[in-house]
């Protein structure tokens, strides 16, 4: 009887540990995805600004 309870407690403890580990992995993956999304939107914004500057008549590159 006690061995069965201990085995069940060990099993549920391992399941809880695995679920906790999966939560940590999920949070890390979501953080990486959010960072990628923010970086990509910033890059798109910069690309739009550069295209508008190139399309503007009489615009010259200040570095050349």
C-alpha distances in whole Angstrom, upper triangle without the diagonal:
4,5,5,6,9,10,11,12,14,15,17,18,20,21,23,24,26,27,28,30,32,33,35,36,37,39,41,42,43,45,47,48,49,51,53,54,55,57,58,60,62,63,64,66,68,69,70,72,73,74,76,78,79,80,82,86,88,84,85,82,82,81,84
4,5,5,6,9,10,10,12,14,15,16,18,20,21,22,24,25,26,28,30,31,33,34,36,37,39,40,42,43,45,46,48,49,51,52,54,55,57,58,60,61,63,64,66,67,69,70,72,73,75,76,78,79,81,85,86,83,83,80,80,79,82
4,5,5,6,9,10,10,12,14,15,16,18,20,21,22,24,25,27,28,30,31,33,34,36,38,39,40,42,43,45,46,48,49,51,52,54,55,57,59,60,61,63,65,66,67,69,70,71,73,75,76,77,79,83,85,81,81,78,79,78,80
4,5,5,6,9,10,10,12,14,15,16,18,20,21,22,24,26,27,28,30,32,33,35,36,37,39,41,42,43,45,47,48,49,51,53,53,55,57,58,59,61,63,64,65,67,69,70,72,73,74,76,78,81,83,80,80,77,78,77,79
4,5,5,6,9,10,10,12,14,15,16,18,20,21,22,24,26,27,28,30,31,33,35,36,37,39,41,42,43,45,46,47,49,51,52,53,55,57,58,59,61,62,64,66,67,68,70,72,73,74,76,80,81,78,78,76,76,75,78
4,5,5,6,9,10,10,12,14,15,16,18,20,21,22,24,25,27,28,30,31,33,34,36,37,39,40,42,43,45,46,48,49,51,52,54,55,57,58,60,61,63,65,66,67,69,71,72,73,75,79,80,77,77,74,74,73,76
4,5,5,6,9,10,11,12,14,15,17,18,20,21,23,24,26,27,28,30,32,33,35,36,38,39,41,42,43,45,47,48,49,51,53,54,55,57,59,60,61,63,64,65,67,69,70,71,74,77,79,75,75,73,73,72,75
4,5,5,6,8,10,10,12,14,15,16,18,20,21,22,24,26,27,29,30,31,33,35,36,37,39,41,42,43,45,47,47,49,51,52,53,55,57,58,59,61,63,64,66,67,68,70,72,75,77,74,74,71,72,71,74
4,5,5,6,9,10,10,12,14,15,16,18,20,21,22,24,25,27,29,30,31,33,35,36,37,39,41,42,43,45,46,48,49,51,52,54,56,57,58,60,61,63,64,66,67,69,70,74,76,72,72,70,70,69,72
4,6,5,6,9,10,10,12,14,15,16,18,20,21,23,24,26,27,29,30,32,33,35,36,38,39,40,42,44,45,47,48,49,51,53,54,55,57,59,60,61,63,65,66,67,69,73,74,71,71,68,69,67,70
4,5,5,6,9,10,11,12,14,15,17,18,20,21,22,25,26,27,29,30,32,33,35,36,38,39,41,42,43,45,47,48,49,51,53,54,55,57,58,59,61,63,64,65,68,71,73,69,70,67,67,66,69
4,5,5,6,9,10,10,12,14,15,16,18,20,21,23,24,25,27,29,30,31,33,35,36,37,39,41,42,43,45,46,47,49,51,52,53,55,57,58,60,61,63,64,66,69,71,68,68,65,66,65,68
4,5,5,6,9,10,10,12,14,15,17,18,20,21,23,24,26,27,29,30,32,33,35,36,38,39,41,42,44,45,47,48,50,51,53,54,56,57,59,60,62,63,65,69,70,67,67,64,64,63,66
4,5,5,6,9,10,10,12,14,15,16,18,20,21,22,24,26,27,28,30,32,33,34,36,38,39,41,42,43,45,47,48,49,51,53,54,55,57,59,60,61,63,67,68,65,65,62,63,61,64
4,5,5,6,9,10,11,12,14,15,16,18,20,21,22,24,26,27,28,30,31,33,35,36,37,39,41,42,43,45,47,48,49,51,52,53,55,57,58,59,61,65,67,63,63,61,62,60,63
4,5,5,6,9,10,11,12,14,15,17,19,20,21,23,25,26,27,29,30,31,33,35,36,37,39,41,42,43,45,46,48,50,51,52,54,56,57,58,60,64,65,62,62,60,60,59,62
4,5,5,6,9,10,11,12,14,16,17,18,20,21,23,24,26,27,29,30,32,33,35,36,38,39,41,42,44,45,47,49,50,51,53,54,56,57,59,63,64,61,61,58,58,57,60
4,5,5,6,9,10,11,12,14,15,16,18,20,21,22,24,26,27,28,30,32,33,35,36,37,39,41,42,43,45,47,48,49,51,53,54,55,57,61,62,59,59,56,57,56,58
4,5,5,6,9,10,10,12,14,15,16,18,20,21,22,24,26,27,29,30,31,33,35,36,37,39,41,42,43,45,46,48,49,51,52,53,55,59,61,57,58,55,56,55,58
4,5,5,6,9,10,11,13,14,15,17,19,20,21,23,25,26,27,29,30,32,33,35,36,38,39,41,42,44,45,47,48,50,51,53,55,58,60,56,56,54,54,53,56
4,5,5,6,9,10,11,12,14,16,17,18,20,21,23,24,26,27,29,31,32,33,35,36,38,39,41,43,44,45,47,48,50,51,53,57,58,55,55,52,52,51,54
4,5,5,6,9,10,10,12,14,15,16,18,20,21,22,24,26,27,28,30,31,33,34,36,37,39,41,42,43,45,47,48,49,51,55,56,53,53,50,51,50,53
4,5,5,6,9,10,10,12,14,15,16,18,20,21,22,24,26,27,29,30,31,33,35,36,37,39,41,42,43,45,46,48,50,53,55,51,52,49,50,49,52
4,5,5,6,9,10,11,12,14,15,17,19,20,21,23,24,26,27,29,30,32,33,35,36,38,39,41,42,44,45,47,49,52,53,50,50,47,48,47,50
4,5,5,6,9,10,11,12,14,15,17,18,20,21,22,24,26,27,29,30,32,33,35,36,38,39,41,42,43,45,47,50,52,48,48,46,46,45,48
4,5,5,6,9,10,10,12,14,15,16,18,20,21,22,24,26,27,29,30,31,33,35,36,37,39,41,42,43,45,49,50,47,47,45,46,45,47
4,5,5,6,9,10,10,12,14,15,16,18,20,21,23,24,26,27,29,30,32,33,35,36,38,39,41,42,44,47,49,45,46,43,44,43,46
4,5,5,6,9,10,11,12,14,15,17,18,20,21,23,24,26,27,29,30,32,33,35,36,38,39,41,42,46,47,44,44,41,42,41,43
4,5,5,6,9,10,11,12,14,15,16,18,20,21,22,24,26,27,29,30,31,33,35,36,37,39,41,44,46,42,43,40,41,40,43
4,5,5,6,9,10,10,12,14,15,16,18,20,21,22,24,26,27,29,30,31,33,35,36,37,39,43,44,41,42,39,40,39,42
4,5,5,6,9,10,11,12,14,15,17,18,20,21,23,24,26,27,29,30,32,33,35,36,38,42,43,39,40,37,38,37,40
4,5,5,6,9,10,11,12,14,15,16,18,20,21,22,24,26,27,28,30,32,33,35,36,40,41,38,38,35,36,35,38
4,5,5,6,9,10,10,12,14,15,16,18,20,21,23,24,26,27,29,30,31,33,35,38,40,37,37,35,36,35,38
4,5,5,6,9,10,11,12,14,15,17,18,20,21,23,24,26,27,29,30,32,33,37,38,35,36,34,34,34,37
4,5,5,6,8,10,11,12,14,15,17,18,20,21,23,24,26,27,29,30,32,36,37,33,34,31,32,31,34
4,6,5,6,9,10,10,12,14,15,16,18,20,21,22,24,26,27,28,30,34,35,32,32,30,31,30,32
4,5,5,6,9,10,11,12,14,15,17,19,20,21,23,24,26,27,29,32,34,31,32,29,31,30,33
4,5,5,6,9,10,11,12,14,15,17,18,20,21,23,24,26,27,31,32,29,30,28,28,28,31
4,6,5,6,9,10,11,12,14,16,17,18,20,21,23,24,26,30,31,27,27,25,26,25,28
4,5,5,6,9,10,10,12,14,15,16,18,20,21,22,25,28,29,26,27,25,26,26,28
4,5,5,6,9,10,11,12,14,15,17,18,20,21,23,27,28,25,26,24,25,26,28
4,5,5,6,9,10,11,12,14,16,17,19,20,21,25,26,23,24,22,22,23,25
4,5,5,6,9,10,11,12,14,15,16,18,20,24,25,21,22,20,21,21,23
4,5,5,6,9,10,10,12,14,15,16,18,22,24,21,22,20,22,22,24
4,5,5,6,9,10,11,12,14,15,17,21,22,19,20,19,20,21,23
4,5,5,6,9,10,11,12,14,15,19,20,17,17,16,17,17,20
4,5,5,6,9,10,11,12,14,18,19,16,17,15,17,18,20
4,5,5,6,9,10,11,12,16,18,15,17,16,18,19,21
4,5,5,6,9,10,11,14,16,13,14,14,15,17,19
4,5,5,6,9,10,13,14,11,12,11,13,14,16
4,5,5,6,9,12,14,11,13,13,15,17,18
4,5,5,6,10,12,10,12,13,15,17,18
4,5,5,9,10,7,9,9,12,14,15
4,6,8,9,7,8,9,12,14,14
4,6,9,8,11,12,15,17,17
4,6,6,9,12,14,17,17
4,6,9,12,14,17,17
4,6,10,12,15,14
4,7,9,12,12
4,6,9,8
4,5,6
4,6
4
